[in-house]
Amino acid sequence: AESHCANLSHPTAAPVYYESLCPACREFLVQELFTTWLLLPPEALDITLVPYGNAEEKNVSGKWQFQCQHGPEECLGNMIEACLMHEAKNFSTYFPIIFCLESGSSVTKNLEACLQIYAPQLDGGRIAACVQGDVGTALMHHNAQLTEALDPPHQYVPWIVING
């Protein structure tokens, strides 16, 4: 794979639609995508992670509310990961933290520990403020729109789109 990828001038963006507590998603992120990312040069992959999956959103009195397939804990995990991505900006910075969260015992309780290991420069307080505020809700609404715009629609997660 590395020799083929080295010949590509510009990798095509590959969005990965997933949800934080989905067993198949966690397995893909931890065992497949992370190991591939470690093996290939950074310029070989252009990955966009979209934590939302099979969630549903509804507008209640002007505020977006989300219902997730695996319950409120999954919605929290999706929001933590969306806010982490927003705060870190760079895939190489946030992906090891997502790997840590998804491979650990609790996606929603290990953020501080994972930050200390992989990105101590990131402010966990800012990520928490995002999760609890309007920015996190806006990020989740954006992920809902991206997921709903899939053509053809996703049938399961993880749902990986390559070259459209």
N, C-alpha and C positions, 0 to 999 in steps of 0.2 A: 504494500500500500504506500509506503513512504516513497519508493522510487516513482510510482505513478503520480503521487501528489506533488512531487518536486517538479514535475513537468508542467504543472498548471501555473499559468501566469497570475490568475486571480481566482481564488477559491470562490465557489458560489455560496451565498449565505444559506445556511441550513437551520431553519427554526425547529426547535424541539418543544412540542406541546406536551406538558406533563402536569401531574399534581403531586404534592409533597408527600402524601401518605400512601400512595398507590404502590403496592409491592412490586409490580412489573416496572414501574417508573424508577423506583429506587434501585432495582437491580440493573436496569439499563444505565442509569447515570453513574453508578458506582463501579460496576464490573465491565461495562463496555465503553462508554463515552470517556470516563476519566482515564482509563488505561490507554485508550487510543490517543487522547490529548497528550498524555505523558510521552508517548512514543514518537509523535509527529512534531515537526518544527512548528512554531506558533503561526507562521504565515500559511500553513497548509490547511488550517481549519478556520472557518468563519461561522461560528455557532451562535445562535440566539436562543436563549432559554425563555420559555413562556409558561410560568407556573399559573395554571388555571384549570386545565383539563376538562372534566365533566361537571364543573361547577355551573351554577345558574345565578344570574343576577336579576334583581328587580329594583325598580325605583319606588321608594316609599317616602312620600312627602318631600321629594326633592333630594333624597339621599340614597346612594346605592347600597344595597344589602346583598350579601352573597350566601348561597347555600351550597355546601360542598358534598361530594359523593361520600366521603369518609367522615363527615361531620364538622363541627366548629373547629376542632383541632387542626384539621387539614386546611381550612380557610386561613387560620392563623399561620400555619407553615407556609402556605402560598404567599401570604402577605409579607412575612419575614423575608422570604427569598426575593420577592419583588423589590422590597425596600433595600435589601442588601445590594442588589444589582444597581439600583438607582444611586445609592451612596458610593459604591466602589467604582462604578462606571466601566471598568476594564474587566473583560472576561478572565484574563489571567490572574486578576486579583480576587474576583468573587467565586470563580469556579472551585478552587480548592476548599473554600468555606462551605459551599453547597455540598461538595463531596463529603466533607466532615459531618454536616448536618444529616445528610441522607444515609450515611453509613453508620451513624450512631444510634443509640437507643431511643433518642427523642429529637425529632426535628425541631420542636418548638422550645425546648429547654436548654439546648447546648450552644446557643449562639455565642455567648461570652467566651466559653471555653474554646470554641472553634476560631473565634477572632484572635484570641491570645496566641494560638498555635500558628495560624496562617496569615493573619493581617492585623498585628497589634496596632498599626497606625490608624485603623478605622475606629470610629467612635460608636460604640454600641448604643449609647444614649441617643444619638441622632437616628440610628436605625429604629430604635424603640419609638421615638417620637413620630417617625414616618408611619410605622405600623398603627399607632394609635390616632393618627390624624388624617387630615383630608388628602395629603399626598399619597398615602398608602391606598386609600379608597380610589383615588384617581388612577393609580398604577394598576390596580386590580380591574377597574372598568376598562382601561386600555387593553389589558390582557384578554378580557371578555370579548372585546370588539375584534381583536386579532383572531381569536379562536372561532368566533361566530362567522368571520369572513372567509374561513377556509373553504376552498372549492376544489374538489368535493369536500363536504363536511367530514370532520374526523369521526371515526367509528369506535375508537378506543384510545387509550393512552398507554405508553408514550406514542405520539404521532409525530413522525419525522418527515419533513418535507425537504427534498433535494431537487434542485433544478425545477422548481415549481411543482 
